[in-house]
Amino acid sequence: MLFRKEMRDPVDHAVDLVTLHEMEEILPMTADERKNLRTWVYTGHDPEKNPWHYMDRDAWELNFLEAYRRYHGYQLKYRFVTVD
């Protein structure tokens, strides 16, 4: 049970769930990454934040998936190719 001050607003949590579903549709991820991302969001956290507080070069906090990949020592890079 979370204490009252630690509980997130239900509207914020609903926005986080929408962001989670958008990330699942757009970003390629492994089953393990998907499971950990869902666990992170369903326990009341923002998918645009990470527990390790990893930042990019511009001092913006990485989203959970990017930080998860960095924490575990890999970063998936996808190249999108356009066909003319």
C-alpha angles and dihedrals in degrees: 000000000000121000115247094253091053096051116101123229110266090233091056090048091051090052089050091053091052089050089049092053091048090051091050091052098044108031121065110230140163123252091254092051091048092050093050093045091052091048090050093051098039090054089060105268131132113251089216090064131062135210093233094054092228114176134198125234092279093053094253115140114250120237118253096263096051092046091046090055092047092047091053093047104254138087122198113222119195124193118207114211123198120211117215 
